[in-house]
Amino acid sequence: MASSFTVDDSIGSNPLLQDFDFPPFDIVEAKHVETVFHEFGHALQHMLTKQDEGLVAGIRGVEWDAVELPSQFMENWCYHRDTLMSIAKHYQTGESLPEEVYLKLLAARTFRAGSLSLRQIRFACLDLELHTKYIPDGSESVYDVDQRVSRKTQVIPPLPEDRFLCGFNHIFAGGYAAGYYSYKWAEVLSADAFSAFEDAGLDDSKAVKETGHKFRETVLALGGGKAPLEVFVEFRGREPSPEALLRHNGLLPVTA
């Protein structure tokens, strides 16, 4: 069932009021579940804020490259066996999701992860290069810059006649100028945050509850009232590391 809502900006927008094109009979695809978890992460940061000043409460005032931390963090629970199995039921029989289907979901999550990561790194590096170092009418055209960046970030460089930049709306008309890197950086933050629960032990309910309380009192409660790096360090005890993201993407060996 499709639903659409328009919320007055003066009272704020509810991240759960999205356009969900759900099929009939509650047959929900994995991507829909991930979307619900994602938006609920934004909702949690709104609902659990402890900031009294509205301009920095919830997701308001949070820097662009950290605002997706809670939402992408929540997506990880869609692949946690116990969490997914508790909600993934056959709409007629109530039978739990078959194990082989669950394993296929896990495999699909890391399919071509390396290629997709390189793609995002190319876009992010190209964006920053063009908005910080590019000299109009200089020795390099924007296409030359793209070729130079691609040689460092792509396994197969683009063709000489490639004009991808002509359609790269994100950094010219989509509000992501000099900010495209935030997509990948948010993944680093969210994966590292989730790894705190992995370190505590996902099968240890007491440890998960304690870690969750710490996450609530830092990432979810402090909003834009404190610099994101300080908030993250307060939760994690150190600065962010890409190790968890690489591991989740299947690009690092899993330790026993």
N, C-alpha and C positions, 0 to 999 in steps of 0.2 A: 504494500500500500504506500503510495507516494504521498508525502506531506511537505508543505512549504510554509514557512512562517517569515514574516517581516517584523522586526522588533525596532522600536524607536531607539536611536542611538543615545538619546538623552537619558534613558534608563538602563542602557547597556544591553548587550546581546547575550542570549543564552546559547552557549556552545552546543547544547544538546538539541536545539531546534534547528535541525539540518534537513536537507533534502535527501531522505532515505528512500530510494526506489526499491522497496522490499517486494519480493515476489509474493503471490498468494499462498495461503495455507501455512504461513510462518516458515516457509522454506528459505532460510537465510544463508547466503553465501559467506564464505570465510572473510571476504573483504568487507562485508557489512558488519560483521562482528568486530573486526579490527577498527572500523570507523567509529562504532559506538564506544569502544574502549578508549580510543584516541580522544574523542570529544568529551568523554566523561573525565579524562585527565584534566582538561581545561576547567570543567565544571568543579572538580574537587578543589582546584586552586582558588576559584572564586568562593566556594562555600566555606572553606576551612581557613580563609585568611584571618589574620589577627591584627591587620593594619587598620587603624582608625581613620586614616586619611584616604578618602576614596580614590584619589589620583594615583595611589601606589598600592591599592588593595587588589587582591586576586591577580589577574594577569596584567593589570594596568600598570604601566611604568616599568615593566620588565623589559630589558633590552632584547632586541630582535633575535639575537643569536642564542637566547636562553629560554624564550617564551614557549618553545615546543618541548621543553624537557619533560614536564608532567604528562603531556599527551602521548608522546612517543614512548615514555616509560611504561605507561599503561598497556600499550600494544604488546609488550613482552608477555603479559599474562595470558594472551590469547594462545600462546604456544607452550604454556606451562600445563603439563598433562592433567593434573588434578583440577585445575581451574577450568580448562576447556571441557574435560569430561563431565564436569558438574553441570554444564549448561548445554552441551551438544547432544541433543536427544532427537530421535526420530519423531516427526510431528504426529504420526499416527500410533506407533507402537510404544514410544517412550524409550526405545532401545538406545543405549549409549553409542557414541561414535565408534565405529570399528577401529581396531588398533592399526590395521593396514592403511586406513584413510588418514589417521593421525600422523603416521610416519611419512606419508606422502606430503602432508602439509609442512612438516619439518623440512623435508627435502626441497620442496618448492621455495621455501623461504630463503635458501642459500643458492638457488639456481642462478648461475651467472653473476654471483655477487661481486666477484672481482671486476668483471667488465663494467657493471653498473657503478661500482665505486670509482673506477677510473673515469667514467663519463662525468660524474658529479665533480670530481677533482678538476677535470679539464674545464668545465663550465665555471667553477669557482675561481680558478687561477686566471682564466681569460677575463672574467669580470673585473677582478682586482687589477690586473695588468692594464686594462683599457681605462679604468677610472683613476689610476694613480700615476702611471708612467707614460701613457700614450701621448705622443706629440702630434697634433693635427698638422698636416702638410710636412711632416718629417720624412725621414728616410724609409719608414715602414708604413704600409697601409694597415688598416684593421685586419685585413685578411692575412697579411704577413705575420701579424702578432698571433693570430689564431694558429697558423701553421707552426710557428715557433713553440707555442705552448703545447700544441698537440704532439710534437716530437718528444716531449718530456713526459706526457701523460697518457699517450695512447699506444697500444700494441701495434695497431695498423693506422698510420697517419691518414688524415683525410686527403681526398684528391685535390690537386692544385686548383681546380675550378670550384671547389666546395664553397658555398656561400651561406652556410648555416647561420652566420651572424645576422643575415637579413631577416630571419624569423625568430631571433632570440629575444622575444618580447619581454621576458622577465627583467632583463637588466636595462631595457630602454623605455618600456611603457608599462611594466608590471610592478614597479615599486621595489625591485630588488637590486637597484644600482649599487655596486660595491657591497652588496649584502648577500649575494647568492651563496657564499660559503656557509651561511647560517644553516642551510639545509643539512650539510654534513656535520657541522659542529654540534647541532642539536642531537644528531644520532650518537655522537661520541658521548655527550653528557647523559643522555637517557640510558644508553647501554651500560655506562659506568655506574650510574645510579642503581640500575637493576642488579648489577653484579654484586652490590652490597648485600642484597637478599640472597644471592647465590653463595656468597662467602659465609653468610650466617647459617645457611642450610635451608633450602626450600621445603624440606620435609620436617623441619623443626618448627612447629607452630609457635612456640614461645619466642624463639629467636626472630621469626618473621614478624611477629607482633611488635617486638621491641624495635626492630629495624624500621618497621612501618610507622611507629610512633615518632621516631627520630626524623623520618622523611616528612611526616606531617608537620612537625614543629619547626622545620627548616624550609624546605623547598615549597611546601604548600602554604605555610603560614606567613612567611616573610614577604612574599610578593615582590613588588618593585621598591620596597622600602630599604633594601640593602643590595649592594652590588652582587650580581649573580655569581661571580667567582667566589666571593666571601660566603655566600649562602651554600654553594656547593661544597666548599672546604669544610664548612661547619657540619654538613651532613656526612661527607665522605671521609673527612680527616686528612685530606690531601687534595692536590689539584687534579683535574681530569686527566685520564689516560685513555688512549685509543685501543688498548689491549682488549677490553671487553667487546667492543664493536667488531674488531677483527675476528675474535673468537666466535661471536654470535653469527657472523657472516660465513663461518667455515673456512676462514683464511688463516687460522692458527690451529695447531693441534690441540685437542681437548685433553686436559690433564685428568688423570684418574682420581 
